[in-house]
Amino acid sequence: MFKNKILLGLIVLPAIAWAQDQNQVKGKITNQEDKPVINVKVILNDGEQIVYTNNIGEYQFSTLNNGSYDIRVDDPEIIQSYTFIVNGNETIVYDFVKATSVYQLTTANVVANRTTIPSSTLRLGENLLVTPQNIQVIDQRLLNDQMILTTAEGLSRNVSGVRTITHQEEGSVGIAVRGFQASNLRNGMDVSGSFGPLREDMSFVDRVEFVKGPAGFMMGNTQPGGFYNIVTKKPMGNNRKSVQMTLGSNSLYRATADIDQKLSKDGKFLGRLNLMGTKKGNFQQYVEHEQFVVNPSFKYNISDDTNVTLEYIYSQNNFAGGFSKYAYGIDGFKEVKKSFTFNDPIVDPTKSWEHNVFGTINHNFNEDWMITAQFGYVRSEMEGASMYSNYNTIALKDDPITGTKKGDVTRNLSINDALNTTTVGQVFARGKFKTGSVNHTILGGLDTGKKFYVADWSVAGSIVDASKKLPTNEKGEVIFNIYNPVYGNLTKNMLPTYDRSKSLRERGAAYLSDYSYMSVHIQDEARFLDNKLRIGAGLRYTSTTKESKADNGREVKNNAVTPRFSITGLITPTFTVYALYDESFQEQTGVLLDGGSADPSLGKNKEIGFKKTWFGGKLMTNLTAYHLTKTNMLTSAGNENPGKYEQSGEATSKGIELDVNGTINRNWNILFNYAYTDAKVTKDNDPKKVGGMLYGTAKHISNAWVKYTITDGDLEGLGFSVGYEYQAKRAVWPVVQDHKYLPDDLFSLDLGVSYQKSNYQIALLVNNVTDRYNYVGHYPGAWGYTHYGWRVVNPLGFRLNLAYTF
């Protein structure tokens, strides 16, 4: 008996056949022109069998035992995967159609849920439905719909329990997961640093994967709350080109180009080039930036079993006023208008730039075993200065004797020079074998890294007018009033001069650190009852070495063994339940406020979860409950102590997370998430800090994004989008006595409309249509401040995007 169900359009959904005895699966892979796709890898059950399509695009798996299977194609443009069960003697026909890249133009009726399939850089090789970890994937479709241009622009709204930290985001972005700073990975390698990497521009990003918890199956030296993995674009050989132009509020001008091409007649040598240029202002005065990206990449398929990929990314961002965005108030938050800034047009832009080099070698030994080797090098640099207020010089009230007015403050120029380099390498292998009736999946590997950091965050000096033409105090420092700011009256001779003739290593000796790690790991997942019950166990050994000024240059070594245990039950082919215990060990290189060095931290995570797919695998839901602890928490020592930290004793985070992501039918794309997060300090030498919420948390976070697309008739391709962000009981930064939460919730409503036909698309998106005054900030008393401080976030704005593919 044969069953064959084909979805007409971009993707062909598989038919499921049920029978009794010997089983086989076969099918054909074609592109949108109905031409065969040859030499593409087709994977059954995470590598139980691997075959390649022949010269007419056909593949076949034979002599399958009864049980549960998952089949997928190792090609990001073939996005459908399906988990099914066979019971005997049946042939399943399972056809695929290769689609246009999701970020580029696609027809309006895309229904597959690519977010259930992780990238190969996560080492999993199987559907997320059966993975005992809360992992969420943000694909290009969603990034495109929301017009997210960088990782600092609301990327976190798409994942439960995640917040973007609004602080110096023109340099490197900060993202918190479950209350803890998230580690930043690129292509599965940890590139996190004390400064950098620079925020990623979406022009070179294929997808973003959020992994909750320590995730010992991947990295042993990351934050316990989790990490996000930036997967860069790779050559696909589809001979496709696309260009996009984006215009928006605050003088946004942006253009991108993506060229994917076969570079040899035999189709083995592939190349891809991504280019981007942006010029953008800001709703705050004298805040702007210019950025460009150049990203060539190459792939060579040496054979059906071996390929090599090499990538280079150069990104440069020149920004003015980016670190001067904090606003001050004396009587409360929101006292000054949204456009307020401490910056002045006389201050030259800060320049930041970054070089990235990545290389990957993949090899399949046979149908059961594969190995991957990767290396990466990231060099992030910055040079410039920012204008800040002098610490606690703000006048809290009028003084008729001195003539000081409420809100008077003096400003200084602070240096923004930093260098961060990261060199990483990893080798990992994955394979299958059997012991009796038990199937085993083995994952093991080696991770190494070396990270160097040095910075000069010193204050160059105050703004002084020796001529006394401007209002000054008795020291000659120029007076600036937050309630009546005056811009453009400063001259270069009023700014302090700074001697950069000394090397950055000499100037930033107090912040210099050199850190390396080596980690080996092994994990076995044993599968029972026709793969319906899976029990996993793993160990990771991590050794670290660091040198810094805090330790008087002495070499400090630490090591730890961290275990991981999991159990997964496949209740039905579309419903799983899992339990997980995982640990992380992380070296910390921060310089403490008292001059000492930070101790390593240990994270412990206990988690249970439920996962279910709906509508033929197109919609996926995750419900997770967790409890994790982290020792030796590091928190910033405040703006007046740049580059220094305070270390608390222990923090605990517990909560519940719900994620819904995918499609219902050809018309509806849906994303919804909610998180309850109770993250706080539980032990500390300072009793006043116990019970304080962790940096970057909110008790309640909920986000949604819904898009409806007309797929038939004269209006085919017309789409409408609506989304919101909501955060309640948000932690101030840092918590002060009797003030745990900000007085206002954060809420933003977004509306969009788009039209797509043939090779072009036009889309309009309006963010925060109610123009709500959203902000993050701190109360008086934080770091000894005498005033309120805050950052305005997510104001009213629009973006208009036009794209064309050829």
C-alpha positions in Angstrom: 0.0 0.0 0.0 1.3 3.4 -0.9 0.3 6.8 0.3 1.6 10.0 -1.3 0.6 13.5 -0.2 2.3 16.4 -1.9 2.1 20.0 -0.9 2.0 22.2 -4.0 4.3 25.3 -3.6 7.6 25.6 -1.9 7.6 22.5 0.2 6.2 19.0 -0.1 5.0 17.6 3.1 5.5 13.8 3.6 2.8 11.2 3.6 2.9 8.8 6.5 2.3 5.1 5.9 1.5 2.6 8.6 2.1 -1.1 8.1 3.6 -4.3 9.6 7.1 -5.8 9.0 9.8 -4.6 6.6 9.7 -0.9 5.8 11.4 1.5 3.4 11.2 5.2 2.7 12.0 6.7 -0.7 11.3 9.9 -2.5 12.6 12.6 -4.8 14.0 16.1 -4.1 13.4 18.8 -6.7 13.7 22.6 -6.9 10.9 25.0 -7.7 11.6 24.5 -11.5 10.9 20.8 -10.9 14.6 20.0 -11.6 16.3 17.3 -9.5 18.5 18.3 -6.6 21.5 16.0 -6.7 24.1 15.0 -4.1 22.2 16.4 -1.2 22.4 14.5 2.1 19.2 12.9 3.5 19.3 11.9 7.2 17.1 9.4 8.9 16.8 9.4 12.7 19.8 11.7 13.5 22.2 9.7 11.4 20.9 6.1 11.8 21.1 6.0 8.0 22.5 8.7 5.6 22.1 8.6 1.9 22.6 11.1 -1.0 20.3 11.8 -3.8 21.3 10.4 -7.2 21.5 12.1 -10.5 17.7 12.4 -10.9 17.2 13.6 -7.3 16.0 10.3 -5.8 16.9 8.8 -2.4 15.9 5.6 -0.6 16.2 4.0 2.9 15.6 0.3 3.0 15.1 -2.5 5.6 13.8 -0.3 8.4 12.8 -1.9 11.6 9.5 -1.0 13.3 9.7 2.1 15.4 9.8 5.9 15.4 11.7 7.8 12.8 12.6 11.4 11.9 13.7 12.3 8.4 15.3 15.6 7.2 17.4 17.0 4.4 20.7 18.7 5.2 19.9 21.9 3.3 18.6 25.0 5.0 16.4 25.7 2.0 14.5 22.4 2.6 12.9 23.2 5.9 10.4 20.5 6.5 11.1 17.6 8.9 8.7 15.0 10.2 8.6 12.5 13.0 6.6 9.3 12.4 6.2 5.7 13.4 6.2 2.6 11.2 4.9 -0.9 12.3 5.7 -3.1 9.3 6.1 -4.0 5.6 5.3 -0.7 4.0 6.9 1.8 1.6 6.6 5.5 2.4 7.0 8.0 -0.4 8.5 11.2 1.0 9.1 14.0 -1.5 10.6 17.5 -1.0 10.7 20.7 -3.0 13.6 23.0 -2.4 12.3 26.5 -1.4 13.7 29.9 -1.8 15.7 31.1 1.2 13.2 32.2 3.8 14.8 35.6 4.3 14.6 36.2 0.5 11.3 36.4 -1.3 9.0 33.5 -0.9 5.5 32.9 -2.1 2.8 33.7 0.3 1.8 30.1 1.2 4.9 28.9 3.2 3.6 26.5 5.9 6.6 24.6 7.1 7.9 25.2 10.6 11.7 25.6 10.1 11.9 26.5 13.8 11.7 22.8 14.8 15.0 22.0 13.1 18.2 23.2 14.7 21.3 24.1 12.7 24.2 21.6 12.5 26.2 24.0 14.7 24.1 22.9 17.7 25.5 19.3 17.2 22.0 17.7 17.7 21.1 16.5 14.2 17.5 15.8 15.1 14.1 17.5 15.5 13.8 19.7 18.6 10.6 17.8 19.5 12.8 15.0 20.9 15.6 17.1 22.4 15.5 17.3 26.2 16.3 21.1 26.3 14.3 24.3 25.8 15.6 25.5 22.5 14.0 28.2 20.4 14.9 29.1 16.8 14.3 32.5 15.3 14.3 32.0 11.5 14.7 34.6 8.7 11.0 34.8 8.0 10.4 36.2 11.5 13.5 38.5 11.4 12.3 39.8 8.0 8.7 40.4 9.2 9.8 42.3 12.3 12.5 44.2 10.4 15.1 43.5 13.1 18.3 44.9 11.8 20.7 44.0 14.6 20.8 41.7 17.7 20.2 44.8 19.8 16.8 45.6 18.3 14.2 43.4 20.0 15.5 40.0 19.0 14.8 38.7 22.5 11.0 39.4 22.2 10.7 36.1 20.3 11.8 33.9 23.1 10.3 33.4 26.6 12.2 34.7 29.6 14.7 36.7 27.5 15.4 40.4 27.7 17.7 42.7 25.8 19.8 44.9 28.1 19.7 48.5 27.0 23.3 49.7 27.8 26.0 50.6 25.3 24.3 48.6 22.6 26.0 50.5 19.9 29.1 48.5 20.9 28.1 45.0 22.0 24.7 43.8 22.9 23.7 42.4 26.3 21.0 39.7 26.5 19.7 38.1 29.7 18.2 34.6 29.8 16.4 33.5 32.9 18.0 36.4 34.8 21.6 35.8 33.8 23.8 37.3 31.1 23.6 35.1 28.1 26.8 33.8 26.4 27.2 34.7 22.7 28.0 32.0 20.3 28.7 32.2 16.6 28.3 29.0 14.6 28.3 27.0 17.8 31.5 28.5 19.2 31.7 30.8 22.2 32.9 34.2 21.3 31.7 36.1 24.4 34.2 38.6 25.8 34.6 41.4 28.3 34.0 43.8 25.4 32.6 42.3 22.3 31.8 40.7 20.1 30.2 43.7 18.4 26.5 43.4 17.9 25.6 41.3 14.9 24.0 42.9 11.9 21.3 40.7 10.4 22.8 41.1 6.9 25.1 38.1 7.6 22.8 36.1 10.0 20.8 33.1 8.7 19.1 32.3 12.0 19.4 32.8 15.8 19.1 29.9 18.2 18.4 30.4 21.9 19.4 27.5 24.2 18.1 27.7 27.8 20.1 26.3 30.7 23.7 25.2 30.9 23.5 23.0 27.8 26.5 20.8 28.7 26.0 18.8 25.5 27.5 21.9 23.7 29.6 24.1 25.8 31.0 23.8 29.3 32.1 27.4 29.7 28.9 29.4 29.2 26.4 31.1 31.5 23.9 28.8 33.4 20.9 30.7 32.1 21.7 29.8 28.5 23.2 31.2 25.4 22.2 32.4 21.9 23.9 31.1 18.8 24.3 33.3 15.7 24.3 31.1 12.6 25.9 32.9 9.7 24.8 32.7 6.1 26.5 29.9 4.1 26.8 29.4 0.3 23.9 27.3 -1.1 24.8 27.3 -4.8 21.3 28.4 -5.8 22.6 31.1 -8.2 20.2 33.6 -6.6 20.7 37.3 -5.9 18.7 39.7 -3.8 18.8 43.4 -2.9 16.9 45.3 -0.2 16.4 48.9 0.7 15.0 50.1 4.0 13.9 53.6 4.9 12.6 54.6 8.3 12.1 57.2 11.0 15.1 59.1 12.4 16.7 59.3 9.0 17.3 55.6 8.5 18.8 54.6 5.2 19.9 51.0 4.6 20.8 48.8 1.7 21.8 45.2 1.5 22.8 42.7 -1.2 23.0 38.9 -1.1 24.7 37.1 -4.0 24.8 33.3 -3.9 26.5 31.6 -6.8 28.1 28.3 -8.0 31.7 29.0 -8.8 32.6 25.9 -10.7 30.9 24.0 -13.5 30.6 20.8 -11.5 28.7 22.7 -8.8 31.2 21.7 -6.0 32.7 25.1 -5.4 30.2 27.6 -4.1 30.4 31.3 -3.0 28.3 33.8 -1.3 28.7 37.6 -0.8 26.6 39.7 1.6 27.0 43.5 1.7 25.3 46.1 3.9 25.5 49.8 4.4 23.4 51.8 7.0 23.2 55.4 8.0 20.8 56.1 10.9 19.9 58.9 13.3 18.1 58.5 16.6 15.1 59.9 18.5 17.7 61.4 20.9 19.6 64.4 19.8 23.1 64.1 18.4 23.0 60.3 18.4 23.7 58.6 15.1 25.7 55.9 13.5 27.1 54.7 10.2 27.8 51.0 9.6 28.8 48.7 6.8 29.4 44.9 6.5 31.4 42.9 4.0 30.8 39.1 4.2 32.3 36.7 1.6 32.0 33.0 2.2 33.0 29.9 0.3 32.2 26.2 0.4 33.8 23.3 -1.4 32.2 19.9 -1.6 35.3 17.7 -1.8 33.1 14.6 -2.1 29.7 13.3 -1.1 31.1 12.8 2.4 33.3 15.8 2.9 33.0 19.6 2.6 34.9 22.7 3.7 33.5 26.1 4.4 35.4 29.4 5.0 33.9 32.7 6.0 35.1 36.2 6.6 33.1 39.1 8.1 34.2 42.7 8.4 31.9 45.0 10.2 32.5 48.7 11.0 30.3 51.0 13.0 31.0 54.7 13.6 28.6 56.1 16.2 28.1 59.5 18.0 26.5 59.8 21.4 25.8 56.1 21.7 27.1 55.9 25.2 25.5 59.2 26.3 21.9 58.1 26.2 21.1 58.1 29.9 18.7 60.7 31.1 18.6 62.1 34.7 15.8 63.3 36.9 15.5 64.6 40.4 11.9 64.0 41.3 11.2 60.9 39.4 11.4 59.0 36.1 10.4 60.5 32.7 11.1 64.0 33.9 12.7 65.1 30.7 11.6 64.5 27.1 12.6 61.4 25.1 15.1 63.4 22.9 17.3 64.4 25.9 21.0 63.6 25.7 24.2 64.6 27.5 26.0 64.5 24.2 27.0 67.6 22.1 27.7 67.8 18.3 31.3 68.9 19.0 32.2 65.3 20.1 33.7 63.2 17.3 32.1 59.8 16.6 33.5 56.6 18.2 34.8 54.0 15.7 34.3 50.3 16.3 35.3 47.6 13.9 35.5 43.8 13.9 37.2 41.0 11.9 35.7 37.5 11.9 37.2 34.4 10.3 35.4 31.0 10.5 36.3 27.7 9.0 34.5 24.3 9.1 35.3 20.8 7.9 32.5 18.2 7.9 33.1 14.5 7.1 30.9 11.5 7.2 32.7 8.2 7.8 29.7 6.1 7.0 26.0 6.2 7.5 26.4 6.1 11.3 29.3 8.3 12.1 30.4 11.9 11.3 32.9 14.4 12.5 33.1 18.2 12.4 36.1 20.5 13.1 35.7 24.2 13.4 37.8 27.3 14.1 37.0 30.9 14.7 38.8 34.2 15.2 37.1 37.4 16.3 38.9 40.7 16.8 36.8 43.5 18.2 38.2 47.0 18.5 36.9 50.4 19.5 38.4 53.9 19.8 36.6 57.1 20.7 35.2 59.1 23.6 31.7 59.8 25.1 30.3 62.7 27.0 28.9 62.0 30.5 27.9 64.0 33.5 30.4 64.2 36.3 29.5 61.8 39.1 26.8 63.3 41.5 27.4 66.9 40.4 23.7 67.5 39.7 22.1 70.2 41.8 19.0 68.8 43.6 17.5 72.2 44.2 18.0 75.9 43.6 20.7 77.7 45.6 20.1 81.5 45.6 23.4 82.1 47.3 25.6 80.5 44.5 23.0 81.0 41.8 22.9 77.3 41.1 19.7 76.1 39.5 18.0 72.8 40.1 19.2 70.3 37.4 22.6 72.0 36.9 25.4 69.5 36.2 28.9 69.4 34.8 30.1 67.1 32.1 33.3 65.2 31.2 34.8 63.3 28.3 35.4 59.6 28.9 37.6 57.4 26.8 36.1 54.5 24.9 39.1 52.4 23.8 38.9 48.7 23.9 40.3 45.5 22.3 38.9 42.0 22.6 40.2 39.0 20.7 38.7 35.5 20.8 40.3 32.4 19.2 38.2 29.3 19.4 38.4 25.7 18.0 36.3 22.6 18.4 36.1 19.1 17.1 33.0 17.0 17.8 31.8 13.6 16.6 28.4 12.1 16.5 27.4 8.5 15.9 25.2 5.5 16.4 25.6 1.9 17.6 23.5 -0.8 19.1 23.8 -3.0 22.2 21.2 -5.7 21.9 17.8 -4.0 21.4 19.1 -0.6 22.7 20.1 2.1 20.3 22.8 4.5 21.4 23.6 8.0 20.1 27.1 9.2 21.1 28.2 12.9 21.1 31.7 13.8 22.1 34.3 16.4 21.4 36.9 18.9 22.4 36.4 22.7 22.8 39.3 25.2 23.2 39.4 28.9 23.4 41.7 31.8 24.2 40.4 35.3 25.0 42.3 38.6 25.4 40.9 41.9 26.7 42.3 45.3 27.4 40.5 48.6 27.6 40.9 52.2 28.6 37.7 53.6 30.1 39.3 56.5 32.0 38.0 60.0 32.3 40.0 62.4 30.1 38.7 65.5 32.1 35.8 67.9 32.5 34.5 70.4 29.9 36.1 73.7 30.8 35.6 77.2 29.5 38.7 79.3 30.5 37.2 82.4 28.8 34.1 82.2 31.0 31.9 83.0 28.1 29.6 80.1 29.0 28.0 79.6 32.4 30.7 77.9 34.6 31.2 77.0 38.2 34.2 78.1 40.4 36.4 75.5 38.7 35.6 76.8 35.2 33.6 73.7 34.4 30.8 74.4 31.9 27.3 74.1 33.5 24.6 72.1 31.7 21.0 72.0 32.9 18.9 68.9 32.4 15.7 70.8 32.3 16.9 73.5 29.9 19.7 71.8 27.9 21.7 74.0 25.4 23.6 72.3 22.6 26.2 73.4 20.1 27.9 76.1 22.1 31.0 74.1 23.0 34.3 74.5 21.1 37.2 72.1 20.7 39.4 74.0 23.1 36.9 73.4 25.9 37.3 69.6 25.5 40.1 67.9 27.4 43.0 66.6 25.4 44.1 63.0 25.7 47.4 61.4 24.9 47.0 58.2 22.9 50.8 58.0 22.2 50.9 55.3 24.9 49.8 51.9 23.7 46.4 50.6 24.8 48.1 47.8 26.7 49.9 50.4 28.8 47.0 52.7 29.3 44.6 49.8 30.1 46.9 47.7 32.2 44.4 47.7 35.0 41.8 46.0 32.8 44.0 43.7 30.9 43.2 40.0 31.1 44.3 36.9 29.2 42.2 33.8 29.5 42.1 30.4 27.9 40.1 27.2 28.4 40.0 23.6 27.3 37.1 21.3 27.6 36.3 17.7 26.7 32.9 16.1 26.8 31.1 12.8 26.1 27.4 12.0 26.1 25.4 8.9 25.4 21.7 8.8 24.8 20.3 5.3 25.1 17.0 4.7 23.3 14.6 2.0 24.5 11.1 0.8 23.4 11.6 1.5 19.7 13.2 4.9 20.6 10.2 6.0 22.6 12.2 6.2 25.8 15.5 8.0 25.8 17.9 8.3 28.7 21.0 10.5 28.3 24.1 10.9 30.5 27.2 13.0 29.9 30.3 14.4 31.5 32.4 17.5 30.7 35.8 18.3 32.0 36.8 22.0 31.8 40.2 23.5 32.6 40.9 27.2 32.6 43.9 29.5 32.9 43.8 33.3 33.4 46.2 36.2 33.9 45.2 39.7 34.9 46.2 42.8 36.8 43.8 41.7 39.5 46.1 38.8 40.3 49.3 40.8 39.9 49.9 39.0 36.6 50.1 35.6 38.2 48.7 32.6 36.4 45.5 31.3 38.0 44.2 27.8 37.1 40.8 26.3 37.8 39.0 23.1 36.6 35.7 21.3 37.1 33.8 18.2 36.1 30.2 18.9 35.2 27.6 16.2 34.6 24.4 16.1 32.6 21.4 13.7 32.9 18.2 13.6 30.9 15.2 11.4 30.2 12.8 11.9 27.3 9.5 10.1 26.7 7.9 10.1 23.2 4.3 9.8 24.4 2.9 10.0 20.9 4.7 10.9 17.6 3.9 14.5 18.3 4.1 14.8 22.1 7.2 14.4 24.3 8.0 15.0 28.0 11.5 15.4 29.4 13.4 15.9 32.6 16.9 17.4 32.8 19.7 18.0 35.2 22.7 20.0 33.9 25.6 21.9 35.3 28.0 24.6 34.0 31.4 25.8 35.0 32.4 29.3 34.0 35.7 31.1 34.6 35.2 34.9 35.2 37.8 37.5 34.3 36.2 40.6 35.8 38.2 43.0 38.0 36.4 43.5 41.3 35.8 46.8 42.9 38.4 46.1 45.6 41.0 45.2 43.0 40.8 41.4 43.4 39.9 38.9 40.7 36.6 37.2 40.2 36.2 33.6 41.2 34.7 31.0 38.8 31.0 30.3 38.9 29.1 27.0 39.0 25.6 26.7 37.6 23.1 24.0 38.4 19.8 23.5 36.5 16.9 21.3 37.1 14.2 21.3 34.5 11.1 19.5 33.2 9.3 20.2 30.0 6.5 19.2 27.6 6.7 19.6 23.9 4.0 19.1 21.3 3.6 19.8 17.6 0.3 20.5 15.9 -1.1 20.8 12.4 1.3 18.2 10.9 4.3 19.6 12.7 3.8 23.2 11.5 3.2 24.6 15.0 5.3 23.7 18.1 4.5 24.4 21.7 6.9 24.2 24.7 6.0 24.3 28.4 9.0 24.4 30.8 9.5 24.6 34.5 13.1 25.1 35.9 15.1 25.9 38.9 18.8 27.0 38.6 21.4 28.5 40.8 24.6 30.3 40.1 27.5 31.0 42.5 29.8 34.0 42.5 27.5 36.3 40.6 29.2 39.3 38.9 27.3 42.7 38.6 28.6 46.0 37.3 30.0 48.3 39.9 28.3 51.2 38.2 28.9 53.9 35.6 31.4 55.6 38.0 33.5 52.4 38.1 33.7 51.4 34.4 35.0 47.9 33.8 34.8 46.9 37.4 32.4 44.4 39.1 31.0 43.3 42.4 30.7 39.6 43.2 27.7 38.4 45.2 27.5 35.0 46.9 24.7 33.1 45.1 21.7 33.7 43.0 18.7 31.5 42.2 16.3 31.7 39.3 13.2 29.7 39.0 10.2 30.0 36.7 7.8 28.8 34.1 8.1 29.3 30.3 5.6 28.9 27.5 6.6 29.2 23.8 4.3 28.8 20.8 5.9 29.2 17.4 4.9 28.2 13.8 2.0 28.2 11.4 -1.6 27.0 11.6 -2.2 26.9 7.8 -1.2 28.7 4.7 -2.5 32.0 6.1 -1.5 32.2 9.7 2.0 32.6 11.3 1.9 32.7 15.1 4.4 33.4 17.8 3.4 33.7 21.5 5.5 33.4 24.7 5.1 34.0 28.4 7.6 33.7 31.2 7.3 33.9 35.0 10.8 34.5 36.3 11.8 34.7 40.0 15.5 35.5 39.8 17.1 37.0 42.9 20.2 37.0 45.1 19.9 34.3 47.8 23.3 34.6 49.5 25.6 37.7 49.9 28.0 39.1 52.4 25.9 42.3 52.3 22.5 41.3 53.9 20.9 44.3 52.1 21.4 42.6 48.7 19.7 39.3 49.6 16.4 39.1 47.9 17.3 41.7 45.3 16.2 40.9 41.8 18.9 40.0 39.2 20.0 42.5 36.6 17.8 42.4 33.5 14.9 40.5 34.8 11.1 41.0 35.0 8.6 38.9 36.9 6.3 38.6 34.0 7.2 38.8 30.3 4.8 38.2 27.4 5.2 38.7 23.7 3.2 37.9 20.6 3.5 38.2 16.9 0.7 37.2 14.5 0.8 37.5 10.7 -2.1 36.8 8.3 -1.4 36.5 4.6 -4.0 36.3 1.8 -3.0 33.3 -0.3 -5.7 33.3 -3.0 -7.5 35.7 -5.3 -6.6 39.1 -6.5 -5.1 40.1 -3.2 -2.8 37.1 -3.0 0.5 38.1 -1.2 -1.1 40.8 0.9 -0.2 40.4 4.6 -1.1 42.0 7.9 1.0 41.8 11.1 0.4 42.7 14.8 2.6 42.1 17.8 3.2 43.3 21.3 5.8 43.3 24.0 4.8 43.4 27.7 6.9 43.3 30.8 5.6 43.7 34.4 7.4 44.0 37.7 10.7 44.9 36.0 13.9 45.0 38.1 15.7 48.3 38.5 19.4 48.2 37.9 20.6 47.7 40.5 18.0 47.0 43.2 18.1 49.5 46.1 16.5 49.2 49.5 12.6 49.3 49.2 12.7 49.6 45.4 12.7 46.3 43.6 10.6 47.3 40.6 10.3 50.1 38.2 7.0 52.0 38.7 5.8 51.5 35.1 5.3 48.4 33.0 6.8 48.2 29.5 4.3 47.8 26.7 4.6 48.3 23.0 2.1 47.6 20.2 3.4 47.1 16.6 1.5 47.0 13.4 2.6 46.0 9.9 1.4 45.5 6.3 3.2 43.8 3.4 2.7 42.8 -0.1 4.6 40.2 -2.0 4.3 39.2 -5.7 6.7 37.3 -8.0 10.2 38.5 -7.2 9.5 41.7 -5.2 8.2 42.5 -1.7 7.3 45.8 0.0 6.6 46.0 3.7 5.7 48.7 6.3 6.1 48.3 10.0 5.2 50.8 12.8 6.6 50.1 16.2 5.0 51.4 19.4 2.0 52.9 17.7 0.7 54.4 20.9 4.0 56.2 21.5 4.2 54.9 25.1 7.2 56.3 27.1 9.1 53.0 27.7 12.3 53.1 29.7 14.7 51.1 32.0 16.6 52.7 34.8 17.6 53.0 38.5 16.5 54.9 41.6 18.5 57.3 43.7 20.9 55.3 45.9 22.0 52.9 43.1 25.9 53.1 43.1 25.5 56.0 45.4 23.7 58.2 42.9 21.6 61.1 44.3 19.2 61.1 41.3 17.1 59.0 39.1 18.6 57.6 35.9 17.0 55.9 32.9 17.2 55.0 29.2 14.3 55.5 26.8 13.6 52.4 24.8 11.3 51.4 21.9 9.8 54.8 20.9 7.3 55.4 18.1 8.9 54.7 14.7 8.4 53.1 11.3 10.4 51.2 8.7 9.6 50.7 5.0 11.4 47.9 3.2 11.6 47.0 -0.5 13.2 43.8 -1.6 13.8 42.2 -5.0 15.2 38.8 -5.9 16.5 37.7 -9.3 
